[in-house]
Amino acid sequence: MHTNYIMVAIAALAVIPVFLWAYLMITEQIATHTSRKTAGVLRPWFWILPAVSLLIIFLVYPVINTIVLSFMDARSEHFVGLRNYKYIFSDSGMLVVLRNNLLWLVFFTAACLVLGLLIAVLSDRVKYESVAKTCIFLPMAISFVAAGVIWRFMYEFRPAGTPQIGTVNAILTAIFPNFEPKAWLFNRSTNNAALIVVGIWMWTGFAMVILSAGLKGISEDILEAARIDGASEIAIFFRIILPLMMPTITVVATTLIINVLKVFDIVYVMTNGNLGTEVIANRMYKEMFNFRNYGRASAIATLLLVAIIPVMIMNLKRFNTEESNG
């Protein structure tokens, strides 16, 4: 069986370049046997046709097919209209899922932006800036699965009076002797916050790096002029630095929003969505692979796509505005 897969892979690696070479030779021959004006029109389309075809096959078609399946039943055999969408916005379990994603959207995005901007501004004023930024950015080098495993150990719980092997409980019980150890991932009042903290720990470094680049793009002459005029550092931050960095902050915010709407790995590894921690992507996975309800899974995927589209459009409009102003 493995030998067959290897042979198929080798054949694909050999055939695809030959096919592309033959395609380009044929299309070039067609273009050269037409008038110069016609060749100028055809040649660009001949060159981009393979890429457009792959885009349609692997991106456009799956999106359209998913939207169609979202109006079908669990086995994708019968049309059920908006029943799957009604389920999303009326089922009590799905409402918890939407609430959790809203919590992630608000607290994760806000915390990453605030901490990233704060660290960028403070590290810019110290000699060991590169070391500080490296330490903060380091979690981004870890996969989400690995981060989930690491933090599961850190949140580990043992009953009071026994040695705490979880880092969080061990530190808190060492600092506060009367602290009652908590099962952070099993307590419904803390588990969502505990998961969001992991996301913040990973993504703050990304926000810091981008915001730090934007901060360094601000002219020192402007800041020095403000200091000479007697402006305090707080006034300089809120009246000069923050307004000038708004385009960069917008880029970081939209990137964080898009990523947090798709959050899956951390929740899947740490709780698998149990005890009220499910998010949209996690529920979509369960509907698809656990419950085999392709209609609901497609409806949830479509909802996720619809939620992301406005953020992408806003980003594109902002880029177009910047290009026109530039």
C-alpha positions as CSV (number, residue, x, y, z in Angstrom):
1,M,0.0,0.0,0.0
2,H,2.8,2.4,0.9
3,T,4.6,1.5,-2.2
4,N,1.6,2.4,-4.3
5,Y,1.4,5.8,-2.7
6,I,5.0,6.4,-3.3
7,M,4.7,5.5,-7.0
8,V,1.7,7.8,-7.4
9,A,3.6,10.7,-5.8
10,I,6.6,10.1,-8.1
11,A,4.4,9.9,-11.1
12,A,2.7,13.1,-10.1
13,L,6.0,14.9,-9.7
14,A,7.1,13.7,-13.1
15,V,3.8,14.2,-15.0
16,I,2.9,17.7,-13.8
17,P,6.0,19.5,-15.0
18,V,5.8,17.7,-18.3
19,F,2.1,18.6,-18.7
20,L,2.8,22.3,-17.9
21,W,5.7,22.4,-20.3
22,A,3.6,20.9,-23.1
23,Y,0.7,23.3,-22.3
24,L,3.0,26.3,-22.5
25,M,4.6,25.1,-25.7
26,I,1.1,24.5,-27.3
27,T,-0.3,27.9,-26.2
28,E,2.8,29.7,-27.3
29,Q,2.5,28.1,-30.7
30,I,-1.1,29.3,-30.9
31,A,-0.2,32.8,-29.8
32,T,2.7,33.0,-32.4
33,H,0.4,32.0,-35.2
34,T,-2.0,34.9,-34.6
35,S,-1.7,38.6,-35.2
36,R,0.4,40.6,-32.8
37,K,-2.6,42.3,-31.3
38,T,-4.5,39.0,-30.7
39,A,-1.3,37.4,-29.3
40,G,-1.0,40.3,-26.9
41,V,-4.5,39.6,-25.6
42,L,-4.2,35.8,-25.5
43,R,-0.7,35.3,-24.1
44,P,-1.4,36.7,-20.6
45,W,-4.5,34.6,-20.3
46,F,-2.7,31.5,-21.4
47,W,-0.1,32.0,-18.7
48,I,-2.5,32.6,-15.9
49,L,-5.0,30.0,-16.9
50,P,-3.3,27.1,-14.9
51,A,-3.2,29.2,-11.8
52,V,-6.8,30.4,-12.2
53,S,-7.9,26.8,-12.8
54,L,-6.2,25.6,-9.6
55,L,-7.8,28.5,-7.8
56,I,-11.3,27.6,-9.1
57,I,-10.8,23.9,-8.3
58,F,-9.3,24.2,-4.8
59,L,-10.9,27.4,-3.6
60,V,-14.0,28.7,-5.5
61,Y,-15.6,25.3,-6.0
62,P,-15.3,24.1,-2.4
63,V,-16.8,27.4,-1.2
64,I,-19.8,27.2,-3.5
65,N,-20.2,23.5,-2.7
66,T,-20.1,24.2,1.1
67,I,-22.8,26.9,0.7
68,V,-25.0,24.5,-1.3
69,L,-24.5,21.7,1.3
70,S,-25.5,24.1,4.1
71,F,-29.1,23.9,2.7
72,M,-29.1,20.1,2.7
73,D,-29.8,17.5,5.4
74,A,-27.2,15.6,7.4
75,R,-26.4,13.2,4.5
76,S,-26.6,15.9,1.8
77,E,-29.5,14.1,0.1
78,H,-32.5,16.3,0.7
79,F,-33.0,20.1,0.6
80,V,-34.0,21.5,4.0
81,G,-33.8,25.2,3.4
82,L,-32.7,27.3,6.3
83,R,-33.2,24.6,8.9
84,N,-29.4,24.3,9.6
85,Y,-29.1,28.1,10.1
86,K,-32.1,28.1,12.3
87,Y,-30.4,25.4,14.4
88,I,-27.2,27.6,14.7
89,F,-29.1,30.6,16.2
90,S,-31.7,28.7,18.3
91,D,-30.0,25.7,19.8
92,S,-28.8,26.3,23.3
93,G,-25.5,24.5,22.7
94,M,-24.8,26.6,19.6
95,L,-25.6,29.8,21.5
96,V,-22.9,28.9,24.0
97,V,-20.5,28.4,21.1
98,L,-21.3,31.8,19.6
99,R,-20.9,33.4,23.1
100,N,-17.5,31.8,23.5
101,N,-16.4,33.1,20.1
102,L,-17.6,36.5,21.1
103,L,-15.5,36.3,24.4
104,W,-12.5,35.3,22.3
105,L,-13.1,38.1,19.8
106,V,-13.3,40.8,22.5
107,F,-10.8,39.8,25.2
108,F,-8.2,38.1,23.0
109,T,-8.0,41.0,20.4
110,A,-8.1,43.7,23.0
111,A,-5.5,42.1,25.3
112,C,-3.1,41.3,22.4
113,L,-3.3,44.9,21.1
114,V,-2.9,46.6,24.4
115,L,0.0,44.3,25.6
116,G,1.7,44.3,22.2
117,L,1.6,48.1,22.0
118,L,2.7,48.5,25.7
119,I,5.6,46.1,25.2
120,A,6.6,47.8,21.9
121,V,6.7,51.2,23.5
122,L,8.5,50.1,26.7
123,S,11.1,47.9,24.9
124,D,11.9,50.7,22.5
125,R,13.3,52.6,25.5
126,V,15.7,50.0,26.9
127,K,19.2,48.8,25.8
128,Y,18.2,45.1,25.7
129,E,15.3,45.7,23.3
130,S,16.2,42.8,21.0
131,V,16.4,40.3,23.9
132,A,13.1,41.5,25.4
133,K,11.3,41.3,22.1
134,T,12.8,37.8,21.3
135,C,11.5,36.5,24.7
136,I,8.0,37.9,24.0
137,F,7.9,36.7,20.4
138,L,9.2,33.2,21.2
139,P,5.8,31.6,21.8
140,M,5.0,32.3,18.1
141,A,7.6,29.8,17.2
142,I,5.7,27.1,19.0
143,S,2.8,25.3,17.3
144,F,-0.7,25.7,18.7
145,V,-0.8,22.0,19.5
146,A,2.4,22.2,21.5
147,A,1.2,25.3,23.3
148,G,-1.9,23.5,24.2
149,V,0.0,20.6,25.7
150,I,2.4,22.9,27.6
151,W,-0.5,24.9,29.1
152,R,-2.4,21.8,30.0
153,F,0.5,20.8,32.3
154,M,0.7,24.4,33.6
155,Y,-3.0,24.3,34.5
156,E,-2.7,20.8,36.1
157,F,-4.7,20.5,39.3
158,R,-4.2,18.5,42.5
159,P,-6.4,18.7,45.6
160,A,-5.5,21.1,48.4
161,G,-2.8,19.8,50.7
162,T,-1.0,17.8,48.0
163,P,2.0,18.9,46.0
164,Q,0.9,20.9,43.0
165,I,2.5,19.8,39.8
166,G,0.7,22.5,37.7
167,T,2.8,25.6,37.4
168,V,-0.1,28.1,37.9
169,N,-1.4,26.5,41.0
170,A,2.1,25.9,42.4
171,I,3.0,29.5,42.0
172,L,-0.2,30.8,43.5
173,T,-0.1,28.5,46.5
174,A,3.5,29.5,47.1
175,I,2.7,33.2,47.0
176,F,-0.6,32.9,48.8
177,P,-0.5,30.1,51.4
178,N,-4.3,30.2,51.8
179,F,-5.0,30.0,48.1
180,E,-7.3,27.1,47.1
181,P,-5.9,25.3,44.0
182,K,-8.3,25.5,41.1
183,A,-9.1,23.1,38.3
184,W,-8.8,25.8,35.7
185,L,-9.8,23.8,32.7
186,F,-12.7,22.0,34.5
187,N,-14.3,24.9,36.2
188,R,-16.9,26.6,34.0
189,S,-16.2,30.0,35.5
190,T,-12.5,29.9,34.6
191,N,-11.9,27.5,31.7
192,N,-12.7,29.9,28.8
193,A,-10.6,32.6,30.4
194,A,-7.8,30.1,30.8
195,L,-7.9,29.2,27.1
196,I,-8.0,32.8,26.1
197,V,-4.9,33.4,28.1
198,V,-3.0,30.8,26.1
199,G,-4.0,32.5,22.9
200,I,-2.9,35.9,24.2
201,W,0.4,34.4,25.3
202,M,1.0,33.2,21.8
203,W,-0.2,36.2,19.7
204,T,1.1,39.1,21.8
205,G,4.5,38.7,20.3
206,F,3.1,39.0,16.8
207,A,1.2,42.2,17.7
208,M,4.4,43.6,19.4
209,V,6.6,43.0,16.4
210,I,4.2,44.7,13.9
211,L,3.4,47.6,16.3
212,S,7.1,48.0,17.1
213,A,7.8,48.4,13.3
214,G,5.1,51.0,13.1
215,L,6.5,52.8,16.1
216,K,9.9,53.0,14.6
217,G,8.4,54.6,11.5
218,I,7.4,57.7,13.5
219,S,9.9,60.5,13.0
220,E,12.0,61.3,16.0
221,D,11.8,65.0,15.0
222,I,8.1,65.1,15.7
223,L,8.5,63.6,19.1
224,E,11.4,65.8,20.0
225,A,9.5,68.9,18.9
226,A,6.6,67.9,21.2
227,R,9.0,67.4,24.1
228,I,10.6,70.8,23.5
229,D,7.1,72.3,23.6
230,G,6.6,70.8,27.0
231,A,4.4,67.9,26.2
232,S,4.5,65.0,28.7
233,E,5.3,61.5,27.6
234,I,1.6,60.5,28.3
235,A,0.4,63.3,26.1
236,I,2.9,62.4,23.4
237,F,1.7,58.8,23.4
238,F,-2.0,59.6,23.2
239,R,-1.9,62.7,20.9
240,I,1.0,61.8,18.6
241,I,2.1,58.2,18.7
242,L,-1.3,56.6,18.9
243,P,-2.9,58.6,16.0
244,L,0.1,58.0,13.8
245,M,0.0,54.3,14.5
246,M,-3.7,53.8,13.8
247,P,-3.1,52.3,10.4
248,T,-0.7,49.7,11.9
249,I,-3.1,49.0,14.8
250,T,-5.9,48.4,12.3
251,V,-3.8,45.9,10.4
252,V,-2.9,44.0,13.6
253,A,-6.5,44.1,14.8
254,T,-8.0,42.7,11.6
255,T,-5.3,40.0,11.5
256,L,-6.1,39.0,15.1
257,I,-9.9,39.1,14.5
258,I,-9.6,36.8,11.4
259,N,-7.4,34.3,13.4
260,V,-9.5,34.4,16.5
261,L,-12.7,33.6,14.5
262,K,-10.9,30.5,13.2
263,V,-9.4,29.4,16.6
264,F,-9.4,25.6,16.9
265,D,-6.2,24.0,17.9
266,I,-5.9,25.4,21.5
267,V,-9.5,24.5,22.3
268,Y,-9.3,21.0,20.7
269,V,-6.1,20.1,22.5
270,M,-6.9,21.5,25.9
271,T,-10.6,20.7,26.4
272,N,-11.9,19.4,23.1
273,G,-14.7,21.9,23.6
274,N,-16.1,20.2,26.7
275,L,-17.5,22.0,29.7
276,G,-18.8,25.0,27.8
277,T,-15.6,25.8,25.9
278,E,-16.6,25.0,22.3
279,V,-15.9,27.6,19.6
280,I,-17.3,27.7,16.1
281,A,-14.4,25.9,14.4
282,N,-14.4,23.2,17.1
283,R,-18.2,22.6,16.7
284,M,-17.8,22.5,12.9
285,Y,-15.2,19.8,13.3
286,K,-17.5,17.7,15.6
287,E,-20.5,18.1,13.3
288,M,-18.5,17.0,10.3
289,F,-16.4,14.1,11.7
290,N,-18.1,13.0,14.9
291,F,-21.8,13.5,14.3
292,R,-21.5,13.1,10.4
293,N,-24.0,15.9,9.9
294,Y,-22.6,17.5,6.8
295,G,-25.5,20.0,6.5
296,R,-24.9,21.6,9.9
297,A,-21.1,21.5,9.5
298,S,-21.4,23.3,6.1
299,A,-23.8,25.9,7.6
300,I,-21.3,26.6,10.4
301,A,-18.5,26.9,7.9
302,T,-20.5,29.3,5.8
303,L,-21.3,31.3,8.9
304,L,-17.6,31.5,9.7
305,L,-16.9,32.7,6.1
306,V,-19.6,35.4,6.3
307,A,-18.1,36.6,9.6
308,I,-14.6,36.9,8.1
309,I,-15.6,38.6,4.9
310,P,-16.5,42.1,6.3
311,V,-13.1,42.2,8.1
312,M,-11.3,41.4,4.8
313,I,-13.3,43.9,2.9
314,M,-12.5,46.6,5.5
315,N,-8.8,45.7,5.2
316,L,-8.9,45.9,1.4
317,K,-10.6,49.3,1.5
318,R,-8.1,50.6,3.9
319,F,-5.2,49.4,1.6
320,N,-6.9,51.0,-1.4
321,T,-7.3,54.3,0.5
322,E,-3.6,54.3,1.5
323,E,-2.5,53.6,-2.1
324,S,-4.7,56.4,-3.5
325,N,-3.4,58.8,-0.8
326,G,0.2,57.7,-1.5
